[in-house]
Amino acid sequence: MELKEVGEFGLIERLKAGAIVDPARVVMGIGDDAAVLKGEPGFLTLASTDMLVEDIHFTLATATPREIGYKTMAVNVSDIAAMGGIPEQALVSLALRPEQQVEFVDELYAGLRECGQRFGVNIIGGDTVSSPRAMVINLAILGRVENDACLYRHGARPGDILLVTGDLGGSAAGLDTLLSPRPAPAEVIAWARARHFRPTPRVVEIRAALKAGGLTAADDISDGLVAEVYTLATASRVGIVLEAGAIPIAPATRQLAAIYHKEPLDYALYGGEDFELLLACRPDKVDAVREAVNRACRTPVTVIGRVVPAEEGITINHSGRVLPLTPGGYNHFQLDR
Amino acid sequence: MELKEVGEFGLIERLKAGAIVDPARVVMGIGDDAAVLKGEPGFLTLASTDMLVEDIHFTLATATPREIGYKTMAVNVSDIAAMGGIPEQALVSLALRPEQQVEFVDELYAGLRECGQRFGVNIIGGDTVSSPRAMVINLAILGRVENDACLYRHGARPGDILLVTGDLGGSAAGLDTLLSPRPAPAEVIAWARARHFRPTPRVVEIRAALKAGGLTAADDISDGLVAEVYTLATASRVGIVLEAGAIPIAPATRQLAAIYHKEPLDYALYGGEDFELLLACRPDKVDAVREAVNRACRTPVTVIGRVVPAEEGITINHSGRVLPLTPGGYNHFQLDR
């Protein structure tokens, strides 16, 4: 059987078996944005890793090395934010072609450091090896979170309100401008490109929101809103109703959707790589969370739906027409890509 | 300037600048077998990562997926052993071709788990992505060590005795049997192949040795004894005299050296990937260390030289003829490979 027949998530299920040999210090192994370990008194240690492969996650035809570096750090920081944590340490592995320019690596590291500095992440080690073919970057990140503040995907309960930070679809619109350039206002293209290459992991936002209390679950939106809604609902064993009209989409994203003859909502639902946070929150705390985040950094936090019992399934409400939400989002090894 | 002109170690020096933005919890960043962080009371956290690339570190023509998995875990465990630590948690990233067989990945994971179970290492997370070309595996490992037990490369002092665990050159001899098979006794080939693919990280040995006291520095032998002698001497700002006749070489390694028309000592000095430990020890504690390791697991610990002042340089004593030791060992991106 080939990998493309089982897909990324089928593969992960196979690999989980027998992975934990000494559970004493493991709070959560494979199955959330980051692993959770017992740490120093009062804190949990968070650990996560992401690998980026040339011509799958980025291509040198469209990305600068600094952008690749920045994004590699950002997607890992986002995994820590999705657990409610503070990112702290990174290990960076690079597989590079021998004929690659040193200046290229300097720039890639400048991007890693730029994002690392912004979020207080040290690069404490790594590995540099040669690769005969594609370039590969792996980053492993460590962070920490107070014992009682850790947010899992599995904590959402019926009655909770679904929130999202920022806006959605900008990264996918940015990808379109890179893959098939079309005439558009320069500032719109620049904005979308930045959304794609320099996403803002929502560390400040989640730390402010946690202080308000009431959050029950979190996930970062890497594979698209719909994919993450399914992930959160499955982990929490709940249903979800999304409000199509409430999903925040930036004007520039709508502008590019028109140019590329796409539905803005498709960018937002299925685009992925926005690295916004999807949050579940007790209804009585929604206002406090939104105010706390707004005070900390002005990032909008929008109500986009609610958590319902599992029997009600996963649906989307388009102006009163409630339809089943079609699953989808990025899945490595998937047959039909 | 191309990478092959600066080499792996030149590159690492460039990348170190500005890597630490918040030093509060970092005891040691880039520059040893593992990074060292402040951890829970009484302990330091160790973190390291190694990336293995198809057709550089292994080839499917000679290695089974189980061997690749076992070795990937073993080389990372060895980095923790080289700090005196106990390995605990691993994050595994895999870049795989979509047409790869699922059974291949199952076997690779079986190898990772087999070695993980042997040394008590959990697989707590990872990333699986598709790769259009070469397969890549990255493992990031976490471990811990008591505050006062952590062993660095920089601790050796003139007067210390140099020790090595096990024997050297077996892995390089095994590589020869894989790359250009020649007639040899089956048990000799099997032994050398196991040395190459299933090295034994010296966790039990180092933990026993630490109890005896007197160790001042440690390094694991991944790039060859000579390369690691240079690394340890440079980090400690000392000189070293190796005793050529004392370097432990197994009979099977000597047998293969004869078959491949090589010097057994060349296998031992420059071969690499033995993953034995190179240790510096106070002279009054050498016997206690050797006895402690022997009691724990019967692995031999051999005196192979001594630490001298830096002015005396790095030399090797061949039956009374003391010669400068020619540097060498594996270096990614090196021009002449």
Interface residues (C-beta under 8 A of the other chain):
Chain A: M1 E2 L3 K4 E5 V6 E8 L11 I12 R14 L15 G18 A19 I20 V21 D22 P23 R25 V26 G29 I30 A34 A35 L37 G39 E40 P41 T45 A47 S48 T49 D50 M51 L52 V53 D55 I56 H57 E88 Q89 L91 V92 S93 L94 A95 L96 R97 P98 E99 Q100 Q101 V102 E103 V105 D106 Y109 R113 G116 Q117 G120 V121 N122 I123 I124 G125 G126 D127 T128 V129 S130 S131 P132 R133 A134 V136 N138 A140 L142 H332 F333
Chain B: M1 E2 L3 K4 E5 V6 E8 L11 I12 R14 L15 G18 A19 I20 V21 D22 P23 R25 V26 G29 I30 A34 A35 L37 G39 E40 P41 T45 A47 S48 T49 D50 M51 L52 V53 D55 I56 H57 E88 Q89 L91 V92 S93 L94 A95 L96 R97 P98 E99 Q100 Q101 V102 E103 V105 D106 Y109 R113 G116 Q117 G120 V121 N122 I123 I124 G125 G126 D127 T128 V129 S130 S131 P132 R133 A134 V136 N138 A140 L142 H332 F333
